[in-house]
Structure formats: C-alpha cells, structure tokens
Amino acid sequence: MAHVEFLDETMRDGQQSLWGMRMQAGMALPVSPLIDRTGFRVIDLAGSSLMEVMIKYCQEDPWEGLDLLVNSMPRTRLRGGMRSNASVTFGVTPDALMDIWMRRLNEHGIRSFWIYDVLFNIDKMHRLAKVAKEYGSEVSGAVMFALSPVHTDEFFAQKAGELAASPDIDTILLYDTAGVLEKERMSTLIPAIKARIGVKPLEFHANNLLGQSGKAYLDAVDLGVTILHTASRPMANGPSVPSTESVVRNLELLGHTHSLNKTLFKPVADHFEAVGKAAGFLINQSAEYDVLSIRHQIPGGMTGTLKAQLVQHGMSDRIEEVLEETATVRRELGYPGMATPFSQLVGTLAVLNVVTGKRYSVIPDEVIQYAAGYYGQTVAPIEPDVMDRIMTSSRAKEVLAAPPEQPSAEDLRKQFGTTDDDELILRALVPGPALDKMRAAGPVKTSYPLLSSPELDQVRKLLAVANLPLMQVKSQAMSLTLRRHDTA
C-alpha cells in the first residue's frame, strides 16, 4: 500500500478549465485558509494566463490579488506554472523576460513551479529551474503526454530522463491534458519513465475529459506514482482534474493512506459551488467517453474557445466538423502535443480551414513561426505539401524576416519604460489601455459581491461602527444579536 500526497488544483486548473481563468481573488479568499489547512503537499495557484485574464476581463491587479492569496495560505507551498519559452502570448518570449517572470513570482511567495514545453526545449526548462533554485524553490519538470505514432514510451522516457538529470529538477510531472491515458498504456509508460528518473518522485495530472482519469489515478498509484493532482468537487471533472473527494475515498477503499483533513472538503466545496452559481460559471461537471476526443486531443478549455469562434461566424452547428479537422491538422503539422500554445494554434487553423472552405488559405503568423522552428524542433516532420503552403503564404516572407529577438533585461526595461519588474511583466503581457482600465477600477475586492445580500451588507456596516455592548437587528429575512466582549 502507498502513502499518496495531493496537489490542489482548485484555484488553477479547476478554474482555468471551468471558469476560463476568471477566478478573482475575492472569490477564493473566504476559503483559501481552509485549503491551506487541508494538508495538501502543494497548492497550484499562479500562471501568466491568470495575470492576463485578471487585467483584461476582470479589471483586477493580478499582483495585488496574488499577494492576498499567498498571505492567506502561509502553511502550504504554492505553485506557479511556466512555459519554457513564452509567458502569455502565442509567440516566443525573450529568455530575459522569462527569467524576470520567474524571479518575480518567487519574490511574491511562490515556492513551487511546474515548467513545461510541448516541444521539449530541455535547455530552456533547465535554465528556468536554475533561476527558481536561487530562491530554494521546488521545481517539477513536466512531460506533456500525447497520443501519436511518434509519442512512444521511449520518447517520453528519454525526455523525462533528460529533465531529471538536472539537480534543479525535484520531481517529474506526467501531464495528460486530454485525459486519454488508460491502464494498458500506463503499465508500460510509467515503468519506462521511472527507470530513467531514479528516486525523483513522479506526479500525475490528468484532465477528466473522457471520464476515465479517476480510474487512471488509482492505476498510476499501483505503478509507483506518489503525487496526484485533484480539485474540490465543484471545480473538478469534465475538462478539469478528478475531484479530491472521490480520489481520496477510492484510495482509502483500496488501503492506501494520505494526510488530508477530510472535514474541510465540504465547506470549501460549498463555497465554490455558491460562487460558481452566483457568477454563472460551470460547476459540478461530468464527461462521457468520446472517441473523437482521443483523435483531436483538444484540452477542455480549448473546446469552448472553438465553439465561441464558430458562433462569431454563425457556424455553431459545425463544431463536429472542426474537431475532425483539428485531428487532421494536428497530424499534418507533425503531431504537436495539444497544450498551450499548440492546442490553440491547431484549433484556430482548423476553424479557419472550415470557415473559409479552402484549407490553409489563411495561415496565422504563429503557425509560420512554428513551421520555421522558432518554438523548437517539431516532434515529427510537417507534411511536405502543408509545409509548402505555409512557407509560400502571403505572410511567410515577412514573418521569416523577423525571427524572435533576445533583448537583455536592461533592454526590456528601456523598451517598456519602467525599472519596476512587476510593472514590466504587466506591460509585457497586456497593452496599456487595459492596464489603465484595471487601475481605474480600484483595489482588489476581498469578497465576491454577488454572494452578498442587503442584510449581510448592513451587518458588515454595523460591525464596523458598533460601540454598544448589545445590539439586535431584526428583519423579515433574519434576526441577529451582537454582543461586545472586551478583551482588554
């Protein structure tokens, strides 16, 4: 029997998959201290897409919100996620800016990181891990799983071994974005990876898109995985990870042990269910087995994006056609793993192919950059005729004439007009008008307004001003007595 540790994904992948990264700090702050006391090994929290969404769509200062959440959870190590060569854009971010981003997250209290790259630029992953180690932070090197003829056990085991060879990598994370791993494949894959990484722990993250990741977690533990990624039930399943509640129960029934305080599960779940309902976000999701999902391997959040793109073109009834086209485009582009940015690039190209009615007649700049090797070496060769179409497209010459630059940190500070690296990150992520609008919105709210009521608002006001030893408030909906107890 095994002792299993848990990493909480409620406030990162849970809200990314179900809420589009729109979880404002005040939505989580009322229960983040409870999550902190639950006994998780790590709590996943920060990422560059969170920063962008908070600014653009929620008008909330992400640094201020992050500080509030970090301060509310002093007991547990908090995690941030990073692509090796990009912050939030689908293009390529200079190494110097990635290093600044890593240092700023550490300065704000993040002390665990997962670093990934679907094309496995191992040298860049190792460089960022070394920066994190300046602060003594934990680093997990991610092996992003994908199904294709070229993604063999040996391929993944080799990449895991290269990652684990660095003393700055503490754990290896097997990350299944499409939730396609089953026992038969894991029974050969996980032993192959473990043979290459030695004694370093193996984490497992599987989005439950096919409804089978809960079972995959149990099989993974039998094969030697010791760290599982789960989320509070309202924020779990569907395109998110399995629920903490179900995985804990199943592990206990099988005789495995853990260190979580189960009495805290319900108040956390009740809170996020209430917030989700009030905000109109997805909660309590489930998924059915879908063979098409195995072919296209689009992450759950990306499926919603594709549907939204089709709605804009008045073609919402053609989603199945787009998903089929996505599977075809992925094969033609050399089977990139379907995680950011390639899930977006492949999916968007599939939408363009369907909407225009002429395949590869419109090719985004980022696809040209991918074909040119700016993101790294492709896993398999791009099909020759598709490569020809990409490289003879109207934008190709201009894109190829401007390869990604590598300015220094000082150059970046001059470019963005600031010596404050927190401000530098914000200016690099989001255009100026969005930042101005965010700042005009005022400080971060520490609670979520839609959960309030006129009665609760009155109580808060009374608590702020009441000096009397006894106060009673009655209305049709409530009766409240407040007694002051002097502590002097």
Backbone torsions as a table, in degrees:
resi	resn	phi	psi	omega
1	MET	NA	150.5	-174.0
2	ALA	-115.0	152.2	168.7
3	HIS	-97.3	119.4	-173.0
4	VAL	-106.1	133.1	174.8
5	GLU	-99.2	153.5	-176.4
6	PHE	-121.0	140.5	171.0
7	LEU	-111.9	126.6	-175.6
8	ASP	-85.4	126.4	-179.5
9	GLU	-110.1	10.2	-175.9
10	THR	-55.1	-44.4	-172.3
11	MET	-96.5	5.4	175.3
12	ARG	-126.3	-79.9	-176.7
13	ASP	-70.7	-34.3	177.6
14	GLY	-57.3	-51.9	-178.5
15	GLN	-77.8	-23.7	175.6
16	GLN	-69.9	-43.6	-177.0
17	SER	-74.3	-35.5	-174.3
18	LEU	-102.8	-30.2	-173.1
19	TRP	-115.2	5.9	178.7
20	GLY	63.2	30.2	179.7
21	MET	67.9	21.8	-176.8
22	ARG	-96.7	26.5	176.2
23	MET	-81.2	105.9	176.5
24	GLN	-76.1	157.2	-175.7
25	ALA	-54.5	-42.4	-177.6
26	GLY	-65.1	-18.7	176.9
27	MET	-72.4	-25.5	-176.4
28	ALA	-107.2	-27.2	-173.1
29	LEU	-55.6	-35.8	179.8
30	PRO	-61.1	-25.7	-178.9
31	VAL	-121.2	-1.7	179.1
32	SER	-58.7	-34.8	174.8
33	PRO	-63.1	-30.4	176.6
34	LEU	-69.9	-42.4	176.9
35	ILE	-60.5	-39.1	179.5
36	ASP	-61.2	-32.9	-176.9
37	ARG	-93.6	3.3	-175.3
38	THR	-76.2	-25.7	178.3
39	GLY	105.3	20.6	177.6
40	PHE	-68.9	147.1	175.4
41	ARG	-64.8	-42.8	-178.9
42	VAL	-147.5	149.7	172.4
43	ILE	-116.3	118.2	179.5
44	ASP	-78.2	136.6	-168.5
45	LEU	-142.6	-46.9	-164.1
46	ALA	-117.1	149.7	173.8
47	GLY	-165.4	161.5	-175.5
48	SER	-67.0	-33.1	179.4
49	SER	-66.4	-31.6	175.3
50	LEU	-61.7	-43.7	-179.6
51	MET	-60.5	-45.7	-177.6
52	GLU	-63.8	-47.0	-176.8
53	VAL	-64.8	-41.1	179.9
54	MET	-58.9	-40.4	-178.9
55	ILE	-72.7	-51.7	-171.2
56	LYS	-71.7	-42.5	-168.7
57	TYR	-110.7	-19.0	-177.9
58	CYS	-115.3	-6.7	-179.2
59	GLN	50.8	47.2	-178.4
60	GLU	-126.8	133.6	179.1
61	ASP	-68.2	112.2	-174.7
62	PRO	-68.0	-30.7	177.3
63	TRP	-67.4	-43.1	179.4
64	GLU	-63.7	-44.4	178.1
65	GLY	-63.1	-40.8	178.4
66	LEU	-62.5	-43.7	179.2
67	ASP	-60.1	-42.0	179.1
68	LEU	-61.6	-43.8	-179.5
69	LEU	-69.0	-41.9	178.6
70	VAL	-61.1	-44.7	-179.1
71	ASN	-66.7	-24.2	-179.6
72	SER	-82.1	-8.0	-176.8
73	MET	-131.9	68.2	-174.5
74	PRO	-77.2	-14.3	-172.4
75	ARG	-87.9	-24.6	-169.7
76	THR	-114.7	141.8	176.1
77	ARG	-67.1	134.1	-176.8
78	LEU	-108.0	142.6	-172.1
79	ARG	-112.9	147.9	170.6
80	GLY	-124.3	151.9	179.3
81	GLY	-112.1	145.0	-178.5
82	MET	-143.9	132.2	163.9
83	ARG	-75.2	150.9	-173.1
84	SER	-69.6	-27.9	-170.9
85	ASN	-132.9	20.0	178.6
86	ALA	-158.9	145.1	177.8
87	SER	-89.5	-81.4	-178.5
88	VAL	-122.8	-18.2	-178.0
89	THR	-75.4	163.9	173.9
90	PHE	-85.7	-3.6	176.2
91	GLY	-87.9	-156.9	-178.2
92	VAL	-109.1	129.0	-179.5
93	THR	-94.7	136.7	178.5
94	PRO	-56.9	145.2	179.7
95	ASP	-56.6	-39.7	-177.4
96	ALA	-62.4	-37.8	178.8
97	LEU	-70.8	-36.8	176.5
98	MET	-62.9	-39.7	179.0
99	ASP	-65.6	-41.4	177.2
100	ILE	-62.6	-43.5	179.2
101	TRP	-58.5	-45.2	178.0
102	MET	-61.6	-45.0	-178.3
103	ARG	-66.1	-39.3	-178.7
104	ARG	-66.9	-40.0	177.0
105	LEU	-61.3	-41.1	176.4
106	ASN	-62.9	-42.6	-179.5
107	GLU	-63.5	-26.8	178.6
108	HIS	-90.1	7.4	171.2
109	GLY	102.8	3.4	174.8
110	ILE	-77.5	129.3	-174.2
111	ARG	-129.2	15.3	173.8
112	SER	-145.2	142.2	-177.5
113	PHE	-139.3	141.9	164.4
114	TRP	-111.5	128.9	-176.5
115	ILE	-115.6	128.3	-177.2
116	TYR	-135.6	160.5	175.7
117	ASP	-159.1	113.9	-176.1
118	VAL	-62.2	-28.3	177.5
119	LEU	-95.2	4.5	172.3
120	PHE	57.0	58.3	168.1
121	ASN	-78.9	82.1	-171.0
122	ILE	-60.1	-37.9	-178.0
123	ASP	-62.3	-39.2	178.9
124	LYS	-70.8	-36.2	176.8
125	MET	-63.4	-43.2	178.8
126	HIS	-64.4	-38.9	-179.4
127	ARG	-61.8	-45.3	179.5
128	LEU	-66.3	-36.1	176.9
129	ALA	-61.4	-39.1	179.5
130	LYS	-65.6	-37.5	177.2
131	VAL	-63.7	-43.3	179.0
132	ALA	-61.2	-34.2	-178.4
133	LYS	-71.0	-14.8	172.7
134	GLU	-59.6	-25.1	-178.4
135	TYR	-107.4	6.5	-178.7
136	GLY	71.5	20.8	-176.5
137	SER	-78.2	154.8	173.9
138	GLU	-79.3	142.5	179.3
139	VAL	-131.0	131.6	174.8
140	SER	-112.6	124.5	176.6
141	GLY	-89.6	123.9	-172.3
142	ALA	-92.4	133.6	170.8
143	VAL	-106.6	103.9	-174.5
144	MET	-82.4	109.9	-174.8
145	PHE	-75.6	145.5	173.9
146	ALA	-152.2	153.0	175.1
147	LEU	-97.7	125.9	172.9
148	SER	-172.3	166.6	178.1
149	PRO	-61.5	-24.3	-176.9
150	VAL	-95.9	-13.7	-179.8
151	HIS	-89.4	75.0	-177.4
152	THR	-88.5	168.6	174.8
153	ASP	-56.9	-43.1	-178.8
154	GLU	-63.9	-38.2	177.3
155	PHE	-58.3	-52.0	-177.3
156	PHE	-67.9	-39.5	-179.6
157	ALA	-63.2	-40.0	178.5
158	GLN	-63.2	-44.9	179.8
159	LYS	-64.2	-41.0	178.5
160	ALA	-62.1	-41.3	179.0
161	GLY	-64.8	-39.6	177.9
162	GLU	-64.8	-40.7	177.4
163	LEU	-64.4	-48.5	-175.0
164	ALA	-68.0	-17.2	-179.5
165	ALA	-65.3	-22.3	178.7
166	SER	-79.9	132.6	175.7
167	PRO	-67.1	-13.0	-179.6
168	ASP	-85.1	-8.5	175.8
169	ILE	-96.8	120.3	-174.9
170	ASP	-94.8	-36.1	179.3
171	THR	-137.4	160.6	172.6
172	ILE	-110.5	134.6	-177.7
173	LEU	-112.2	113.8	173.2
174	LEU	-86.2	114.9	-168.5
175	TYR	-119.6	112.8	-176.9
176	ASP	-107.8	89.9	-173.7
177	THR	-65.6	-30.0	-176.0
178	ALA	-97.0	-3.4	178.1
179	GLY	63.4	37.5	-174.6
180	VAL	-100.1	-6.7	-177.3
181	LEU	-71.0	130.0	175.3
182	GLU	-122.3	170.6	-172.7
183	LYS	-57.5	-41.9	-176.6
184	GLU	-57.8	-46.1	-179.5
185	ARG	-73.3	-40.0	-179.0
186	MET	-64.0	-30.0	-176.7
187	SER	-67.0	-18.8	173.0
188	THR	-105.1	-35.0	-176.1
189	LEU	-69.0	-51.5	-174.7
190	ILE	-63.8	-45.3	175.2
191	PRO	-59.4	-36.7	178.9
192	ALA	-64.1	-41.2	178.3
193	ILE	-67.8	-46.2	-177.6
194	LYS	-61.7	-32.9	179.1
195	ALA	-65.6	-25.3	-178.0
196	ARG	-94.2	-22.3	-173.4
197	ILE	-101.0	-3.0	176.3
198	GLY	67.2	-131.8	-173.8
199	VAL	-88.3	-0.5	-178.5
200	LYS	-68.1	134.5	-177.7
201	PRO	-62.3	151.2	178.1
202	LEU	-112.4	121.7	176.2
203	GLU	-94.8	156.5	178.0
204	PHE	-136.3	130.2	179.5
205	HIS	-132.3	120.5	179.2
206	ALA	-137.0	119.9	176.7
207	ASN	-74.3	133.8	-166.8
208	ASN	-87.2	45.4	-175.3
209	LEU	-64.9	-29.9	-178.5
210	LEU	-103.5	3.9	178.9
211	GLY	74.0	16.5	-176.0
212	GLN	-120.2	2.3	-174.4
213	SER	-73.5	-28.1	175.7
214	GLY	-60.2	-43.3	175.5
215	LYS	-67.1	-39.4	178.9
216	ALA	-59.9	-36.7	178.9
217	TYR	-61.4	-43.4	-179.6
218	LEU	-65.1	-42.2	177.9
219	ASP	-65.0	-37.2	-179.9
220	ALA	-63.3	-40.4	178.3
221	VAL	-62.2	-41.9	177.5
222	ASP	-60.7	-27.5	-177.9
223	LEU	-93.7	3.4	173.4
224	GLY	110.5	3.2	173.6
225	VAL	-72.9	136.3	-176.1
226	THR	-118.8	-6.1	-178.7
227	ILE	-131.3	122.2	-178.4
228	LEU	-116.5	145.0	-180.0
229	HIS	-102.1	120.2	-178.4
230	THR	-137.2	171.9	179.3
231	ALA	-139.8	156.9	175.0
232	SER	-55.7	141.2	-167.5
233	ARG	-49.0	-46.0	-179.8
234	PRO	-61.5	-25.7	-177.0
235	MET	-100.1	12.2	-173.5
236	ALA	-111.7	172.8	171.3
237	ASN	64.4	-176.3	-169.3
238	GLY	59.1	-127.8	178.1
239	PRO	-77.4	-6.3	179.2
240	SER	-90.3	-172.1	179.7
241	VAL	-86.0	165.5	176.8
242	PRO	-58.9	158.0	-177.3
243	SER	-77.4	145.3	175.4
244	THR	-58.7	-42.4	-176.6
245	GLU	-57.5	-48.6	-175.6
246	SER	-72.2	-40.3	-177.9
247	VAL	-66.9	-41.8	178.4
248	VAL	-61.0	-46.9	-179.0
249	ARG	-60.6	-45.6	-178.2
250	ASN	-65.5	-40.3	178.1
251	LEU	-63.3	-41.9	178.6
252	GLU	-62.0	-42.1	179.9
253	LEU	-63.0	-27.8	179.6
254	LEU	-91.0	1.1	175.5
255	GLY	92.6	5.1	177.8
256	HIS	-82.5	162.4	-178.1
257	THR	-119.6	164.0	178.6
258	HIS	-154.6	178.0	-177.7
259	SER	-123.5	25.1	-177.9
260	LEU	-88.1	145.0	175.4
261	ASN	-89.3	100.8	-173.5
262	LYS	-68.2	-20.3	-178.9
263	THR	-66.9	-17.4	-179.1
264	LEU	-91.3	-6.7	-178.7
265	PHE	-61.9	-47.9	-171.2
266	LYS	-66.5	-48.3	179.8
267	PRO	-61.1	-34.1	176.8
268	VAL	-67.5	-46.0	-179.6
269	ALA	-63.7	-42.9	179.3
270	ASP	-59.3	-40.7	-178.8
271	HIS	-64.3	-50.1	-176.4
272	PHE	-69.4	-29.1	174.5
273	GLU	-65.0	-42.4	179.2
274	ALA	-65.9	-43.0	179.0
275	VAL	-63.7	-45.8	-179.2
276	GLY	-59.4	-43.1	178.2
277	LYS	-64.2	-44.8	-177.9
278	ALA	-64.4	-35.8	-176.5
279	ALA	-89.6	-8.7	-178.3
280	GLY	77.5	26.6	179.9
281	PHE	-96.0	162.6	176.9
282	LEU	-68.0	138.8	172.0
283	ILE	-144.2	163.3	173.0
284	ASN	49.7	55.2	-176.7
285	GLN	-86.5	161.2	172.1
286	SER	-142.3	171.4	-179.0
287	ALA	-145.7	150.1	175.9
288	GLU	-108.4	152.8	179.9
289	TYR	-63.7	132.7	-173.7
290	ASP	-141.6	112.0	-178.0
291	VAL	-61.8	-35.2	179.4
292	LEU	-61.3	-35.3	178.0
293	SER	-61.3	-34.0	179.2
294	ILE	-68.0	-32.9	-179.0
295	ARG	-73.8	-46.7	-175.4
296	HIS	-89.8	-27.5	176.5
297	GLN	54.6	35.3	176.8
298	ILE	-76.2	129.0	175.4
299	PRO	-60.6	154.2	-174.3
300	GLY	-55.4	-45.2	-178.6
301	GLY	-62.0	-31.5	-178.5
302	MET	-72.5	-30.6	178.0
303	THR	-59.1	-42.6	177.4
304	GLY	-62.5	-37.6	178.9
305	THR	-64.8	-43.1	179.2
306	LEU	-62.2	-42.5	178.5
307	LYS	-61.0	-41.2	179.6
308	ALA	-64.4	-39.6	178.8
309	GLN	-63.3	-39.2	179.7
310	LEU	-68.9	-36.8	177.0
311	VAL	-59.1	-41.1	179.4
312	GLN	-59.6	-31.2	-178.6
313	HIS	-96.7	6.3	-178.9
314	GLY	66.2	32.1	-176.5
315	MET	-128.5	36.1	-175.5
316	SER	-62.0	-20.4	-179.1
317	ASP	-78.3	-1.6	-175.1
318	ARG	-107.2	21.9	-177.2
319	ILE	-62.7	-39.1	179.2
320	GLU	-62.1	-40.1	178.2
321	GLU	-62.7	-40.0	179.1
322	VAL	-65.8	-40.7	180.0
323	LEU	-64.4	-41.3	175.6
324	GLU	-62.6	-42.4	179.2
325	GLU	-65.2	-35.0	177.5
326	THR	-60.4	-43.7	178.3
327	ALA	-60.9	-39.7	179.6
328	THR	-68.0	-46.1	-179.6
329	VAL	-61.3	-41.4	179.5
330	ARG	-58.4	-44.3	178.7
331	ARG	-62.8	-44.3	-176.5
332	GLU	-66.9	-28.5	-179.0
333	LEU	-90.2	11.3	174.4
334	GLY	89.6	27.6	175.3
335	TYR	54.7	52.5	173.3
336	PRO	-63.6	146.2	174.3
337	GLY	-62.3	141.2	-173.1
338	MET	-90.5	69.8	171.5
339	ALA	-135.1	167.5	-179.2
340	THR	-54.9	133.3	4.4
341	PRO	-94.0	-3.0	-167.4
342	PHE	-75.9	-27.2	173.8
343	SER	-62.4	-39.2	178.5
344	GLN	-69.9	-42.6	-177.6
345	LEU	-66.4	-46.6	-179.9
346	VAL	-65.2	-44.5	-179.3
347	GLY	-63.6	-44.0	179.7
348	THR	-64.6	-40.9	178.3
349	LEU	-63.2	-38.0	177.8
350	ALA	-63.8	-42.1	177.8
351	VAL	-61.5	-45.2	-180.0
352	LEU	-61.7	-40.8	179.4
353	ASN	-61.7	-40.2	-178.9
354	VAL	-74.7	-45.8	-175.2
355	VAL	-65.3	-41.7	-177.7
356	THR	-79.0	-23.4	-177.9
357	GLY	78.1	2.8	179.6
358	LYS	-135.5	110.0	-172.3
359	ARG	-62.5	133.9	176.7
360	TYR	61.0	26.0	174.4
361	SER	-80.7	-25.5	174.4
362	VAL	-123.1	121.2	-175.8
363	ILE	-125.6	115.7	179.2
364	PRO	-61.4	152.5	179.4
365	ASP	-55.8	-38.8	-176.1
366	GLU	-64.4	-31.5	176.7
367	VAL	-67.8	-37.6	175.6
368	ILE	-63.8	-43.3	178.7
369	GLN	-61.6	-41.3	178.0
370	TYR	-61.3	-47.3	-179.0
371	ALA	-64.3	-30.8	-179.7
372	ALA	-80.2	-5.2	178.4
373	GLY	87.0	12.5	-178.5
374	TYR	-67.0	-28.0	178.8
375	TYR	-85.6	-15.1	-174.3
376	GLY	130.6	178.0	-177.8
377	GLN	-73.0	133.4	178.6
378	THR	-66.9	151.6	-177.9
379	VAL	-66.3	-42.6	175.0
380	ALA	-131.5	158.9	-179.5
381	PRO	-63.1	143.4	171.6
382	ILE	-69.9	139.3	-179.0
383	GLU	-57.9	133.6	-171.1
384	PRO	-53.5	-43.7	-177.5
385	ASP	-68.1	-33.8	176.8
386	VAL	-69.5	-41.1	176.6
387	MET	-59.2	-40.6	178.4
388	ASP	-61.9	-43.2	-179.8
389	ARG	-63.9	-39.9	-179.8
390	ILE	-65.0	-48.1	-172.9
391	MET	-77.9	-12.5	175.4
392	THR	-106.8	10.1	178.6
393	SER	-69.4	164.4	-173.2
394	SER	-62.4	-29.3	-176.4
395	ARG	-94.6	-9.3	-169.6
396	ALA	-59.4	-46.8	-175.7
397	LYS	-60.6	-42.2	-178.5
398	GLU	-68.3	-41.7	-180.0
399	VAL	-65.9	-43.0	-178.4
400	LEU	-69.1	-22.4	179.0
401	ALA	-80.1	-7.1	-178.2
402	ALA	-130.6	69.3	178.5
403	PRO	-64.5	159.9	-178.3
404	PRO	-57.8	137.2	179.4
405	GLU	-92.0	162.1	178.1
406	GLN	-126.0	71.2	178.4
407	PRO	-68.7	157.7	176.4
408	SER	-79.2	170.9	177.1
409	ALA	-59.5	-41.1	179.2
410	GLU	-65.0	-40.1	177.1
411	ASP	-59.8	-41.4	-179.4
412	LEU	-65.6	-41.1	179.3
413	ARG	-63.8	-37.5	176.1
414	LYS	-68.9	-42.3	-178.4
415	GLN	-59.9	-43.0	-176.5
416	PHE	-96.3	0.5	170.5
417	GLY	69.3	39.5	178.8
418	THR	-156.3	148.7	173.1
419	THR	-104.3	-0.7	176.4
420	ASP	-88.7	112.3	-173.2
421	ASP	-70.2	-26.2	171.8
422	ASP	-62.1	-45.0	178.6
423	GLU	-66.7	-36.8	178.3
424	LEU	-58.7	-45.2	179.7
425	ILE	-60.4	-46.2	-179.0
426	LEU	-62.3	-44.0	-178.8
427	ARG	-67.9	-32.3	179.0
428	ALA	-73.5	-31.4	-177.0
429	LEU	-80.5	-40.0	-167.2
430	VAL	-135.3	138.8	178.2
431	PRO	-61.7	157.2	-174.6
432	GLY	-53.7	-47.8	-177.2
433	PRO	-57.4	-36.4	178.5
434	ALA	-67.1	-36.7	177.1
435	LEU	-66.3	-41.5	179.6
436	ASP	-61.7	-42.6	179.6
437	LYS	-64.8	-39.9	178.0
438	MET	-60.9	-45.4	-177.1
439	ARG	-68.4	-32.4	179.0
440	ALA	-68.6	-20.8	-177.9
441	ALA	-75.8	-13.2	176.6
442	GLY	90.6	-171.1	-174.7
443	PRO	-65.3	161.4	176.8
444	VAL	-66.5	134.5	176.9
445	LYS	-81.2	138.6	-175.5
446	THR	-95.6	0.3	172.3
447	SER	-141.1	168.1	-176.6
448	TYR	-99.1	117.2	-170.9
449	PRO	-57.1	-35.8	-175.1
450	LEU	-68.2	-12.7	176.0
451	LEU	-88.5	-3.3	-179.7
452	SER	-83.8	167.3	172.9
453	SER	-141.0	163.0	177.9
454	PRO	-56.1	-37.3	-179.8
455	GLU	-65.2	-45.1	-179.6
456	LEU	-65.0	-37.8	177.7
457	ASP	-62.0	-40.1	177.8
458	GLN	-64.2	-40.9	179.3
459	VAL	-61.1	-44.2	179.7
460	ARG	-60.2	-42.8	178.6
461	LYS	-63.5	-42.3	179.8
462	LEU	-63.6	-41.4	179.7
463	LEU	-63.0	-30.6	-178.6
464	ALA	-74.9	-26.9	-172.7
465	VAL	-117.4	-12.6	-172.2
466	ALA	-68.9	129.2	174.5
467	ASN	-117.7	-8.8	-176.2
468	LEU	-74.5	150.7	179.5
469	PRO	-68.6	-24.1	-179.1
470	LEU	-143.5	133.3	177.5
471	MET	-141.8	134.5	178.3
472	GLN	-121.7	136.1	178.5
473	VAL	-127.1	127.4	178.8
474	LYS	-129.8	140.4	172.5
475	SER	-146.7	-179.5	179.6
476	GLN	-62.3	-32.9	-173.1
477	ALA	-94.8	-15.5	-174.3
478	MET	-158.4	161.7	172.7
479	SER	-136.8	126.4	-173.9
480	LEU	-134.8	133.8	174.3
481	THR	-118.8	128.9	176.8
482	LEU	-115.2	124.5	176.5
483	ARG	-118.1	131.9	179.1
484	ARG	-88.0	131.5	175.9
485	HIS	-115.1	113.5	179.4
486	ASP	-72.3	135.1	-180.0
487	THR	-106.7	-0.7	-178.0
488	ALA	-70.2	NA	NA
